[in-house]
């Protein structure tokens, strides 16, 4: 499950309007608006469909882990290569600390 706030944040990250998400997911535009504004709760099936539609566009939903639920973008191939290079740089971990 995702929250309305996560849905709204994911839409912003993947740069899609409510109207386009409604067309893509088949969920009524007004239902999405109400969900994001915490005015109504869609069915579990509708929430699952919204989540899958946003994931297809590059959103990654982060479950509650003590620090709060969230959302981020998938890494691109370029991002993955850069992270891999950084991991293999070596050096003492303490040297990476930002003051």
C-alpha positions as CSV (number, residue, x, y, z in Angstrom):
1,X,0.0,0.0,0.0
2,X,1.0,3.6,-0.5
3,X,-0.3,6.8,1.0
4,X,-1.8,9.7,-0.7
5,X,1.3,11.8,0.1
6,X,3.5,9.1,-1.5
7,X,1.3,9.1,-4.6
8,X,1.6,12.9,-4.8
9,X,5.3,12.8,-4.3
10,X,5.8,10.1,-6.9
11,X,3.8,12.0,-9.4
12,X,6.1,15.0,-8.9
13,X,9.2,12.9,-9.2
14,X,8.1,11.2,-12.4
15,X,6.6,14.5,-13.7
16,X,3.1,13.3,-14.5
17,X,-0.1,15.2,-14.0
18,X,-3.2,13.7,-12.2
19,X,-5.0,13.7,-15.6
20,X,-2.2,11.6,-17.2
21,X,-2.0,9.3,-14.3
22,X,-5.8,8.8,-14.4
23,X,-5.6,8.0,-18.1
24,X,-2.6,5.6,-17.6
25,X,-4.1,3.8,-14.6
26,X,-7.8,3.9,-15.5
27,X,-8.6,5.4,-12.0
28,X,-10.9,8.4,-12.0
29,X,-9.1,11.7,-11.7
30,X,-11.3,12.9,-8.9
31,X,-10.5,9.7,-6.9
32,X,-6.8,10.4,-7.2
33,X,-7.3,14.0,-6.1
34,X,-9.2,12.9,-3.1
35,X,-6.7,10.2,-2.2
36,X,-3.8,12.7,-2.4
37,X,-5.7,15.3,-0.3
38,X,-6.6,12.6,2.3
39,X,-10.3,13.2,1.7
40,X,-11.1,9.6,0.6
41,X,-9.4,6.2,0.5
42,X,-9.6,4.3,-2.8
43,X,-10.0,0.5,-2.8
44,X,-6.9,-1.6,-2.3
45,X,-7.1,-2.6,-5.9
46,X,-7.1,1.0,-7.0
47,X,-4.1,1.8,-4.8
48,X,-2.2,-1.2,-6.2
49,X,-3.0,0.0,-9.7
50,X,-1.8,3.6,-8.9
51,X,1.4,2.2,-7.4
52,X,2.1,-0.1,-10.4
53,X,1.5,2.8,-12.8
54,X,3.9,5.1,-11.0
55,X,6.5,2.3,-10.6
56,X,6.3,1.8,-14.4
57,X,7.3,5.4,-14.8
58,X,10.3,5.1,-12.5
59,X,9.1,5.7,-9.0
60,X,10.3,3.4,-6.2
61,X,8.2,3.3,-3.0
62,X,10.0,2.9,0.3
63,X,8.1,1.1,3.1
64,X,7.9,2.4,6.6
65,X,11.2,1.5,8.2
66,X,11.3,3.5,11.4
67,X,12.2,6.7,9.5
68,X,8.9,7.0,7.6
69,X,7.6,5.8,4.3
70,X,8.9,7.5,1.2
71,X,9.4,7.5,-2.5
72,X,12.4,8.0,-4.8
73,X,13.4,7.6,-8.5
74,X,14.9,4.5,-9.9
75,X,18.6,4.8,-10.6
76,X,19.5,5.2,-14.2
77,X,22.3,3.1,-15.8
78,X,24.5,6.1,-15.6
79,X,23.7,6.5,-11.8
80,X,24.4,2.8,-11.2
81,X,27.8,3.1,-13.0
82,X,28.8,6.2,-10.9
83,X,27.8,4.5,-7.6
84,X,29.7,1.4,-8.6
85,X,32.8,3.5,-9.3
86,X,32.5,5.3,-6.0
87,X,32.1,2.1,-4.0
88,X,35.3,0.7,-5.6
89,X,37.3,3.9,-5.0
90,X,38.7,2.6,-1.7
91,X,40.1,4.7,1.1
92,X,39.0,5.0,4.7
93,X,35.3,5.4,5.2
94,X,35.9,8.3,7.7
95,X,37.6,10.2,4.9
96,X,34.2,10.5,3.2
97,X,32.6,12.3,6.1
98,X,31.4,15.8,5.2
99,X,32.1,18.3,8.0
